[in-house]
Amino acid sequence: MPRGRPAIVAINVVVFLALAEVAALAFYYVRHGAWFYTSTHAIPAPIAETARGDLSADVLHPYFGPVHRPGVRRETNNIGFGSRQAFPYTRKNDREFLIGIFGGSVARAFCDRGAPRLIDLLRREPALASRELVPLCFSHEGYKQPQQLIVLAYFLSLGQHYDLVINIDGFNEVALGSRSAERGRDISMPSPIHVDPLLNLIDQSTMTPARIQALARISLYKERLNALAERMRSNRIAAVHFALDRYYVFTMNRYQAAVGAYDALPANPPASSVLFLTPPVRKRDTRDSVYEEIADGWMSASLLMRDMLAARGVRYLHVLQPNQYFGHRVFSDEEARVARNDDQPFKLAVTAGYPVLERTMTTAGGKEEFLDGTTAFDNERAVVYEDDCCHYTDRGYQRLAEAIAGRLRQGQSPSPTAR
């Protein structure tokens, strides 16, 4: 090799690394609106049960269904919800304005990633300018109606007070309610994706060799996600962060696909199972009628939530959450690679079920205060979806918070005297 060749190669490597770092810095700024070196990075939290060597971080609550085992995951409270506060929460003073947030995993993430923006906007309202806004997270992954209704009724019975309740749902109802129907269960039953693994642990005779192998694949992906999160936490180089972040998203999609594949595998539920899952309570004429039944139950449960809260002078806002498989959003090539997947098992349920939800919402007229969030991202240029299922980036949750705040401003200001 000529004497100058190593120097040329070294220079090219340095130039390449510098350009990669600059490109990664620009990408990070466009996506997050901040510089990589000076911002606090949103590093995914480790999957606690995998780090502890446990098979599951969930347990069965006799009223709600799956909840997190208290103490296993960060910020899991005394009841198993992802909240900094123990429930029921008691006001520390009369200035506190309590905002209950209900729903599934999107609502759960909204508590952390969207609620700060919502609170910032609501503080600008004259009626709330002197109040201390406290978000209370009653959301949980996989929850669908009537779980939100049951959770609300339970905590009201324990004396929990609210000033405003926001229920963000719709996706789980169509995506997971239709799964229950396919399993021969009533659409009101909790998510089979979340209940069945716990059933397998309770009644091990329900396990099959295929399910055992699928659980092993899921465990492997969870270990990889934890390793990647740890690498991202200790990294200080923008280009490396970009590569790790892309690989984390790729692995997360594979993990979610493995969870979906596990859910699709038949189990062997014994007749003597200690967990009873209600069979269908109504006969359906066609396959499509399952979405009509889901929508009716969704609206009925929401109206019951409104009634319980109205009797206490509490304002209630029902939000149909945005989803990438329904609406008019124009996706960039970058976002489409992450957010759109024709093989995503929930896509069919969303495309078939969301129009029925919207029609049911329209038919309900002025019976409840409602926000159709399916248009919330239409004019947003930043990337708002972080996976091919239903979850959002930080900007997505902030944009949803802005839409919610705008809807709340359209009506009367949240009452500072609600109980």
C-alpha positions as CSV (number, residue, x, y, z in Angstrom):
1,M,0.0,0.0,0.0
2,P,1.4,3.4,-0.9
3,R,2.7,5.4,2.1
4,G,0.0,8.1,1.7
5,R,-2.9,5.6,1.4
6,P,-3.5,5.1,5.2
7,A,-3.7,8.8,5.8
8,I,-6.2,9.2,3.0
9,V,-8.3,6.4,4.4
10,A,-8.1,7.9,7.8
11,I,-9.2,11.4,6.5
12,N,-12.1,9.8,4.6
13,V,-13.2,8.0,7.7
14,V,-13.0,11.2,9.8
15,V,-15.0,13.1,7.2
16,F,-17.6,10.4,7.0
17,L,-18.0,10.3,10.7
18,A,-18.3,14.1,10.9
19,L,-20.9,14.2,8.2
20,A,-22.8,11.4,9.8
21,E,-22.8,13.3,13.1
22,V,-24.0,16.5,11.4
23,A,-26.8,14.7,9.6
24,A,-27.8,13.0,12.8
25,L,-27.9,16.3,14.7
26,A,-30.1,17.9,12.0
27,F,-32.4,14.9,12.0
28,Y,-32.7,15.1,15.8
29,Y,-33.4,18.8,15.7
30,V,-36.1,18.5,13.0
31,R,-37.8,15.6,15.0
32,H,-37.5,17.0,18.5
33,G,-37.0,20.8,18.1
34,A,-33.9,20.7,20.2
35,W,-30.2,20.0,19.9
36,F,-29.0,16.6,20.8
37,Y,-26.1,17.7,23.1
38,T,-28.2,20.1,25.2
39,S,-31.6,18.4,25.4
40,T,-32.9,15.7,27.7
41,H,-33.2,12.6,25.6
42,A,-36.5,10.6,25.8
43,I,-34.9,7.2,26.4
44,P,-37.3,4.3,26.5
45,A,-37.8,2.9,30.0
46,P,-36.4,-0.6,30.5
47,I,-39.0,-3.5,30.6
48,A,-38.8,-4.0,34.3
49,E,-40.1,-7.6,34.5
50,T,-37.5,-8.8,32.0
51,A,-34.7,-7.0,34.0
52,R,-36.0,-8.7,37.1
53,G,-36.2,-12.1,35.5
54,D,-40.0,-12.3,35.8
55,L,-42.3,-13.7,33.1
56,S,-44.9,-10.9,33.5
57,A,-45.3,-7.6,35.2
58,D,-49.0,-7.9,35.2
59,V,-51.5,-9.4,37.7
60,L,-55.3,-9.8,37.5
61,H,-57.3,-7.3,39.4
62,P,-60.7,-8.8,40.3
63,Y,-62.6,-5.8,38.9
64,F,-60.4,-4.2,36.2
65,G,-58.6,-7.2,34.7
66,P,-54.8,-6.9,34.0
67,V,-52.9,-4.3,36.1
68,H,-49.2,-3.9,36.7
69,R,-47.8,-5.5,39.8
70,P,-47.1,-2.6,42.2
71,G,-43.4,-2.0,42.5
72,V,-42.3,-3.9,39.4
73,R,-42.5,-1.0,36.9
74,R,-41.4,2.6,37.6
75,E,-44.2,4.8,38.7
76,T,-46.6,2.0,39.3
77,N,-48.8,3.0,42.2
78,N,-50.6,1.1,44.9
79,I,-53.4,-0.1,42.6
80,G,-51.2,-1.0,39.6
81,F,-51.7,2.1,37.5
82,G,-48.8,4.1,36.0
83,S,-49.2,7.1,38.4
84,R,-46.9,9.0,40.7
85,Q,-49.8,9.3,43.1
86,A,-51.4,6.6,45.2
87,F,-55.2,6.1,44.6
88,P,-57.6,7.4,45.7
89,Y,-55.8,10.7,45.6
90,T,-56.8,13.4,48.2
91,R,-56.4,17.1,47.4
92,K,-53.6,18.7,49.3
93,N,-55.3,22.0,49.2
94,D,-58.3,23.8,47.6
95,R,-56.2,25.1,44.8
96,E,-55.6,21.7,43.2
97,F,-57.6,21.0,40.1
98,L,-57.8,17.2,39.5
99,I,-57.8,15.9,35.9
100,G,-58.5,12.2,35.5
101,I,-57.2,10.6,32.3
102,F,-58.8,7.3,31.2
103,G,-58.2,4.9,28.4
104,G,-55.6,2.4,27.1
105,S,-51.9,2.6,26.2
106,V,-52.3,5.8,24.2
107,A,-53.9,7.5,27.2
108,R,-51.3,6.0,29.5
109,A,-48.5,7.5,27.4
110,F,-50.5,10.7,27.1
111,C,-50.2,11.0,30.9
112,D,-46.4,11.3,30.6
113,R,-45.9,12.9,27.2
114,G,-49.0,14.9,26.5
115,A,-50.4,16.0,29.8
116,P,-47.6,18.6,30.5
117,R,-48.5,20.4,27.3
118,L,-52.2,20.2,28.1
119,I,-51.6,21.6,31.6
120,D,-49.5,24.4,30.1
121,L,-52.4,25.4,27.8
122,L,-55.1,25.1,30.4
123,R,-53.2,27.3,32.8
124,R,-53.8,30.1,30.3
125,E,-57.5,30.0,31.0
126,P,-58.6,32.7,33.4
127,A,-60.7,30.2,35.5
128,L,-57.6,28.0,36.0
129,A,-54.9,30.6,36.2
130,S,-54.7,30.4,40.0
131,R,-55.2,26.7,40.2
132,E,-52.6,23.9,40.5
133,L,-53.5,21.4,37.8
134,V,-52.8,17.7,38.8
135,P,-53.1,15.0,36.2
136,L,-54.2,11.6,37.6
137,C,-53.5,8.6,35.3
138,F,-56.3,6.0,35.5
139,S,-55.3,4.6,32.1
140,H,-53.7,1.2,31.4
141,E,-52.4,-0.7,28.4
142,G,-55.1,-2.7,26.6
143,Y,-58.0,-1.2,28.5
144,K,-61.3,-0.8,26.5
145,Q,-64.8,-0.1,27.5
146,P,-66.4,-1.0,29.8
147,Q,-63.1,-1.1,31.7
148,Q,-62.8,2.7,31.8
149,L,-66.4,2.8,33.1
150,I,-65.7,0.2,35.8
151,V,-62.5,2.0,36.9
152,L,-64.3,5.3,37.2
153,A,-67.2,3.8,39.2
154,Y,-64.8,1.9,41.5
155,F,-62.8,5.0,42.4
156,L,-65.9,7.2,42.8
157,S,-67.1,4.6,45.3
158,L,-63.9,5.1,47.2
159,G,-64.4,8.8,47.3
160,Q,-62.1,9.9,44.5
161,H,-62.8,13.5,43.4
162,Y,-62.3,15.0,39.9
163,D,-62.7,18.4,38.4
164,L,-62.2,17.2,34.8
165,V,-62.2,13.7,33.2
166,I,-60.7,13.0,29.8
167,N,-61.3,9.6,28.2
168,I,-59.1,8.8,25.2
169,D,-60.2,5.6,23.5
170,G,-61.7,4.0,20.4
171,F,-58.8,2.1,19.0
172,N,-58.7,-0.7,21.6
173,E,-62.5,-1.0,21.3
174,V,-62.4,-2.0,17.6
175,A,-59.0,-3.7,17.6
176,L,-59.3,-5.7,20.7
177,G,-63.1,-6.1,20.9
178,S,-63.1,-7.8,17.5
179,R,-60.3,-10.1,18.8
180,S,-62.6,-11.1,21.6
181,A,-65.4,-11.8,19.2
182,E,-63.1,-14.0,17.1
183,R,-62.3,-16.0,20.3
184,G,-65.9,-16.7,21.0
185,R,-66.1,-14.2,23.8
186,D,-68.4,-11.2,24.3
187,I,-66.9,-7.9,23.0
188,S,-67.2,-6.5,26.5
189,M,-64.4,-8.8,27.8
190,P,-60.9,-7.4,28.5
191,S,-58.3,-7.6,25.7
192,P,-57.4,-11.2,24.9
193,I,-53.8,-10.0,24.2
194,H,-53.5,-9.0,27.8
195,V,-55.7,-11.5,29.6
196,D,-54.7,-14.7,27.8
197,P,-51.0,-14.7,28.9
198,L,-52.1,-14.4,32.5
199,L,-54.6,-17.2,31.9
200,N,-51.8,-19.3,30.6
201,L,-49.8,-18.6,33.8
202,I,-52.8,-19.4,36.0
203,D,-53.9,-22.5,34.1
204,Q,-50.7,-23.9,32.6
205,S,-52.6,-26.7,30.9
206,T,-53.8,-24.0,28.4
207,M,-50.2,-23.7,27.1
208,T,-49.2,-25.4,23.8
209,P,-45.7,-26.0,22.4
210,A,-46.3,-23.3,19.9
211,R,-47.2,-20.8,22.6
212,I,-44.2,-21.7,24.7
213,Q,-41.9,-21.1,21.6
214,A,-43.7,-17.8,20.9
215,L,-43.2,-16.7,24.5
216,A,-39.5,-17.4,24.2
217,R,-39.3,-15.2,21.1
218,I,-41.2,-12.4,23.0
219,S,-38.8,-12.7,25.9
220,L,-35.8,-12.5,23.6
221,Y,-37.1,-9.3,22.0
222,K,-37.7,-7.8,25.4
223,E,-34.1,-8.5,26.4
224,R,-32.9,-6.8,23.2
225,L,-35.0,-3.8,23.9
226,N,-33.6,-3.4,27.4
227,A,-30.0,-3.7,26.1
228,L,-30.7,-1.1,23.4
229,A,-32.3,1.3,26.0
230,E,-29.2,0.9,28.2
231,R,-26.9,1.7,25.3
232,M,-28.9,4.7,24.4
233,R,-28.9,5.9,28.0
234,S,-25.1,5.9,28.2
235,N,-24.4,7.2,24.6
236,R,-23.4,10.9,24.0
237,I,-22.9,10.8,20.2
238,A,-25.8,11.9,17.9
239,A,-25.0,9.5,15.1
240,V,-24.9,6.5,17.4
241,H,-28.1,7.7,19.0
242,F,-29.7,7.8,15.6
243,A,-28.6,4.2,14.8
244,L,-29.7,2.9,18.2
245,D,-33.0,4.7,18.0
246,R,-33.8,3.2,14.5
247,Y,-32.8,-0.3,15.7
248,Y,-34.9,0.1,18.8
249,V,-38.0,1.0,16.6
250,F,-37.2,-1.9,14.4
251,T,-36.9,-4.3,17.3
252,M,-40.1,-2.8,19.0
253,N,-42.0,-3.6,15.8
254,R,-40.7,-7.1,15.7
255,Y,-41.6,-7.5,19.4
256,Q,-45.1,-6.2,18.8
257,A,-45.5,-8.6,15.8
258,A,-44.3,-11.5,18.0
259,V,-47.0,-10.5,20.6
260,G,-49.6,-10.4,17.8
261,A,-48.4,-13.8,16.6
262,Y,-48.7,-15.2,20.1
263,D,-52.2,-13.9,20.5
264,A,-53.2,-15.5,17.2
265,L,-52.1,-19.0,18.4
266,P,-54.9,-21.2,19.8
267,A,-54.8,-22.1,23.4
268,N,-56.3,-25.1,25.2
269,P,-58.6,-23.5,27.8
270,P,-59.8,-26.2,30.2
271,A,-63.5,-26.3,31.1
272,S,-62.5,-26.0,34.7
273,S,-60.6,-22.7,34.3
274,V,-60.7,-20.4,37.3
275,L,-61.1,-17.4,35.0
276,F,-64.6,-17.1,33.4
277,L,-64.8,-15.1,30.2
278,T,-68.4,-14.2,29.2
279,P,-69.5,-15.7,25.9
280,P,-71.4,-13.5,23.3
281,V,-74.6,-12.1,24.9
282,R,-76.1,-11.3,21.5
283,K,-76.4,-13.0,18.2
284,R,-75.1,-11.2,15.1
285,D,-76.5,-11.4,11.6
286,T,-73.3,-10.6,9.8
287,R,-69.5,-10.3,10.5
288,D,-69.7,-6.5,10.1
289,S,-72.3,-6.2,12.8
290,V,-69.6,-6.9,15.4
291,Y,-68.4,-3.3,14.9
292,E,-72.0,-2.0,15.3
293,E,-72.1,-3.8,18.6
294,I,-68.7,-2.5,19.6
295,A,-69.7,1.0,18.8
296,D,-73.0,0.8,20.7
297,G,-71.2,-0.6,23.8
298,W,-68.5,2.1,23.5
299,M,-71.0,4.9,23.4
300,S,-73.2,3.4,26.1
301,A,-70.3,3.0,28.5
302,S,-69.1,6.6,27.8
303,L,-72.6,8.0,28.4
304,L,-72.7,6.2,31.7
305,M,-69.3,7.8,32.6
306,R,-70.8,11.2,31.7
307,D,-73.9,10.6,33.8
308,M,-71.9,9.7,36.9
309,L,-69.7,12.7,36.5
310,A,-72.4,15.1,35.6
311,A,-74.2,14.2,38.9
312,R,-71.1,15.4,40.7
313,G,-70.7,18.6,38.6
314,V,-67.6,17.2,36.8
315,R,-66.9,18.0,33.2
316,Y,-66.3,15.0,30.9
317,L,-64.6,15.0,27.5
318,H,-64.6,11.9,25.3
319,V,-61.8,11.7,22.7
320,L,-61.6,9.4,19.7
321,Q,-57.9,8.8,19.4
322,P,-56.1,9.3,16.1
323,N,-54.8,6.3,14.2
324,Q,-52.7,6.0,11.1
325,Y,-55.0,3.6,9.3
326,F,-58.0,6.0,9.3
327,G,-58.0,9.6,8.2
328,H,-56.4,11.9,5.6
329,R,-52.9,12.4,7.0
330,V,-50.2,12.6,4.3
331,F,-47.2,10.5,5.5
332,S,-43.6,11.3,4.6
333,D,-41.5,8.4,3.4
334,E,-39.7,8.4,6.7
335,E,-42.8,8.2,8.8
336,A,-44.5,5.7,6.5
337,R,-41.7,3.2,6.9
338,V,-42.4,3.2,10.7
339,A,-46.1,3.9,10.8
340,R,-47.7,2.0,7.9
341,N,-47.7,-1.8,7.6
342,D,-50.2,-3.6,5.4
343,D,-49.6,-6.8,7.5
344,Q,-50.4,-5.0,10.8
345,P,-53.2,-7.2,12.3
346,F,-55.1,-4.2,13.7
347,K,-55.3,-2.4,10.4
348,L,-58.5,-4.2,9.2
349,A,-60.3,-3.6,12.5
350,V,-59.5,0.2,12.3
351,T,-60.5,0.7,8.7
352,A,-63.7,-1.3,9.3
353,G,-64.5,-0.1,12.8
354,Y,-63.6,3.6,12.9
355,P,-66.3,4.7,10.4
356,V,-68.8,3.0,12.7
357,L,-67.5,4.8,15.7
358,E,-67.7,8.1,14.0
359,R,-71.3,7.4,12.8
360,T,-72.3,6.4,16.3
361,M,-70.7,9.5,17.7
362,T,-72.7,11.6,15.2
363,T,-75.9,9.8,16.0
364,A,-75.4,10.4,19.7
365,G,-75.7,14.1,18.9
366,G,-75.2,16.4,21.8
367,K,-75.5,13.7,24.5
368,E,-71.8,14.1,25.5
369,E,-68.9,16.4,24.9
370,F,-66.8,14.8,22.2
371,L,-63.6,15.4,20.3
372,D,-63.1,13.5,17.0
373,G,-59.3,13.3,17.2
374,T,-58.9,11.5,13.9
375,T,-58.1,14.9,12.2
376,A,-55.7,16.1,14.9
377,F,-52.5,15.2,12.9
378,D,-53.7,16.2,9.4
379,N,-51.7,19.5,9.3
380,E,-48.7,18.4,11.4
381,R,-45.5,18.0,9.3
382,A,-43.4,16.5,12.1
383,V,-43.4,12.7,12.6
384,V,-46.2,11.8,14.9
385,Y,-46.4,8.0,14.9
386,E,-43.6,5.9,16.5
387,D,-44.8,2.4,15.6
388,D,-47.1,0.7,13.1
389,C,-49.9,0.1,15.7
390,C,-51.2,3.2,17.3
391,H,-48.7,5.1,19.5
392,Y,-47.2,8.5,18.9
393,T,-44.0,10.4,19.2
394,D,-43.6,13.3,21.7
395,R,-44.8,15.7,19.1
396,G,-47.9,13.5,18.4
397,Y,-48.9,13.5,22.1
398,Q,-48.3,17.2,22.3
399,R,-50.4,17.8,19.2
400,L,-53.2,15.7,20.7
401,A,-53.0,17.8,23.9
402,E,-53.4,20.9,21.8
403,A,-56.5,19.5,20.1
404,I,-58.0,18.6,23.5
405,A,-57.2,22.0,25.0
406,G,-58.8,23.6,21.9
407,R,-62.0,21.5,22.4
408,L,-62.2,22.4,26.0
409,R,-61.9,26.1,25.2
410,Q,-64.9,25.7,22.8
411,G,-67.2,24.9,25.6
412,Q,-67.5,26.5,29.0
413,S,-64.3,26.7,31.0
414,P,-63.7,23.8,33.3
415,S,-65.5,24.5,36.6
416,P,-63.2,25.3,39.5
417,T,-65.9,24.2,41.9
418,A,-66.5,20.7,40.7
419,R,-66.4,18.0,43.3
